[in-house]
Amino acid sequence: MDKVNILGVNVNVIDQPDLLEEIDRLAAAQRPALVNNVNVNACNIACKDPEFREILNASEVVFCDGFGVKLGARLLCKKLGQRMTPPDWVDELFKLCMRRRYCVFFIGDTDEVVSLFARKVKERHRWLRIMGYHSGFFIPGADEEIRIMNEISRQRPDIILTGMGMPRQEKWAWRARGRMGKGVIIATGALFRWYTRYEKRAPFWMTQYGFEWLARLLVSPRKHFKRYVIGIPLFFCRIMKQRFTVRKKEG
C-alpha cells in the first residue's frame, strides 16, 4: 500500500473495502497485528510524543479518520483514501467476523459502557463470537494490566477492539502485542459510547461533511477546547511548515 507522510506519521492510502480486506488478511495470518487511525489530534500528539509516533509507524495499517488529515494531505499535494471512522464501518467488520468465524474481544471505557456495547453488538449480530470484554481503567504496567493481557491471550481472539482514547489505546496495544499469540488489535476511540448511544453522536450531515469536531466542541467546550480550538490551527501551521520544508529540499 502507498503511504503519505503527515507530520512524521506514515498514513496508508486505503479505502474501506480494502481496509476490511486487509484486516481479514491479518486475522487469517494468526499473528499479532496493529490497525490504528489518525486524525488531527493524533498527528498533534505524534509531534510531541515520539513513542506514540513510532508505534503508529510500526503498525501494519494506519488509516485516515479525519477530514483535517485529508485536507492536510492535499496541502502537501498528496491524496489519501476515504475518511473512515470506526462507527461507520464496524458493523461491516462484525459481518466479516461472522462469515469467517473470527472471535472478538472488547477492551476500553467503563465497565458499564463496555458491557452495554457487548450486549448491543450481540443483539445486532447474533452469531458473532464474543470471547469477552474488559474496562479500560487500569494502571499501565501494573499487575492488573498483565493479568488482563494474559486473560485475552488465553482467549485467543482474532480481533480485539480497544476504546481507551489516544494515545493510551495505542500504547496498550503495543505492550499487549508482545504477549499475544495472535490477534488484530484495532483502535476505535469513542466507538463504544457512540454505538450504545451512551454518548450522542453528531448529526449525519455534520459527520459526513467534516463538522463532527464542531458538534463535540459545542456539547463539551471545556473538554474539547484545547483539542479543537488550539489543536486544529496548530495542525495546519505544522502542515504548512512541512510543505515549505519539502519544497525547500526539492528546490
N, C-alpha and C positions, 0 to 999 in steps of 0.2 A: 504493500500500500504506500502511496505517496504521503509525504508529511510536509506540514508547513510550520516553520519556527515562529512562535508567537511569544515574544519576551523570554526566550530561552526554553520554552516548552514545545516539544515536537508533537503537533496535533495531526492525527490521521485524517486524510481526505476520504471520508466514508459516508454513505447514506444508510438509512435504516435497514433495508433488506440485507445489505452486505454486513452491517453490524450484527444482526441476528445470525447470519450465516457464519460469521467469524466466532461468535460466542458458541455456536453449535460445534464448530471445528475444535475449539479449545476444550470444551467439555468432553468431547469424544476422545480427545488425546489422553484423558485420565491423568493430567498433571496439574499442579497449581498454576494459576494464571491471574493476572490483574487486568480488569477493564475499568478505566477511570474516565472522567469527563472534565472539561474545563469551561468555565465562564469567566466573566471579568474579574470576579472576586478571586477565583483560583489563580489566575495569572498574576494578580497583585500579590497574593500570598507567596507564590513561587519566586517573585522578585526579591523577597526579603528572607525566604526560608529555603536555603539550599537543599536541605534534606527532603523537603516536600517536592521540590523541582526534580531532584534525582529520582525519586520514587515514580513520578509521572513519566519521566523519560525512560525508566526501566520497565514500564508497563507494556503488556502485549498490545493493548489498544488504548488510545486516548481520543475520545470523540468530542465534538463541539456541542456544548449545552448552553449556548448563549448567543443572542443576536449581536451583542457587543463584540464578541470574538470574531464573528463572521465579518463584521464591519472593519474590525482591526486588520483582518487578513486582506480585505480589499484595499485598505490604505497602504498595505505593503505590496500591493499589486499581485496578490495571491488569491486563490479561491479554495474554500473549504467545502465539505459536504453540507447536507442539511443540518439545521439545528435540531438536536434530538434530546429532549428532556425525558427522563425515565417514566413519569406518569403517562406520557403519550404512547409508549410502546411496551410497557411492562406486561400488559395482558397478552400481547403477541408472543412475548417471551414465555409466559406460562403455557400458552398453547403449544409452543415448540417443545417445552419440557414434557408435556403430556404425550405428545407424539413420540418423542424419543425416550420416554420413561426416565427422564432425569429427576433426581431428587433435589430438593431445595431446602435451604436453611436461612432464617432471617435473624439479623442481629442489629440492634440500634434502638434509640429513643427510650421511652419509659416502658416499664412492664405493661402498663395499661394500653399504650399505643401499639406496641409490637404484638401483643396478644390479640388485640382487636384487628390488626392488619392480617394476621394469620387466619383469623376466623372469617373475615370478609373475602380473602383470597380463596379460601376453601369453599365458601358459598358460591362464588362465581366460577370456580374451576374445580368441580367435584372430584375429579380423578387425579388432581395434582398431588404428587408425593411430597408432603411437607415433613421433613425429618425433625424439625424443632425450631425454636426461636429463643432469643435471649435479649434482655435490655442492653443498652449501650453504656450504662452508667457503672463504670468500674475504673480503678486506678491503673493507668498504663504501667506494665511491668510488674504489677503486684501478683500475689499468688492466685487471686480470683481470676485475673486475665488468663494466666497459664492454664488454670482449670477449665475455663471456657474454651480455649483453643483446643485443649486435649479432648474435651467433650465433642466438639464439632469434628475433629479429626477422626474420632471413633465412629461417628455417624456416617462419615464418608459421603457428604452431599456433593452433587455435581455442580450446583450453582449456589453461591452464598451472596445474598443481598445485604449490604450494610447501609445503615441510615443514621450516621452519627454526626454529620456535618464535616466541613473541611477545616483543617487538614487531618482531624482526628481519625476519620474513617480510612483515609488512605494510609496513614501511618500504622493503624492497627492491622490493615490488610498486609502491609509489608512485613510486619512482625509475625503475623499468623502464617504467611506463605511458607516459611521455613518449617513449620510444624504440620503442614497439611500434606497428606499423600497425594491428594488431588483436589480439584475444586476451582471453579472460576469465580473470583471474588469481584463483585460489581458494586461500585459506589453509587448510591441513589439519593443521598441528601435527605430532603424532606418528603420523600415518596410516601413513607408510611403514614404520615399525617394527612397528606393530600388524598391518598387512596381511601382512607377511612372517613374522610371529611371531618376529622378531628380539628383540622385547620382548613378553612375555606380557601380554595384556590381562586386566583383572579378569573374574571370572565374570559370566555373563549377569544373574543376579539382582542383582548389585551395580551393574552399568552401567545397568540399567533402573529401578532404584529410588533413584538418587541417591547411591550409596555408592562410586562409582568413585574418588573422591578419597581415600577411606579405604584402599582397596586399594593405591593408588600410594604413599600415606604409609607403609604397613606394609612395603612392598617396599624403598623408598628413603627412610627417615625423615630423614636429613641433607639430602638433595637437596630434599625437599618440605616440610620443617618450616615455613619462612617462608611459603611459598605457601599452605599449608592451615591450620596451627595458628594462625598470626598473621593470614593473609590473609582467612580466612572470617569470623571475628568482626569484623575491621576493615570488611569489606564491609557487613555488616548494621548496624554502627554508622553508617556513611555513609548507608545506605538510610533509617534512622530519622531521621537529620538532614535528609535530603531531604524525607521525609514531613512532618516538623514545619515545615520552611521553606515547603513548598507550602501546607499548611493555614493557616499564619500569613498568607500572602499572600491566600489566598482569604477568610479571616475578616476 
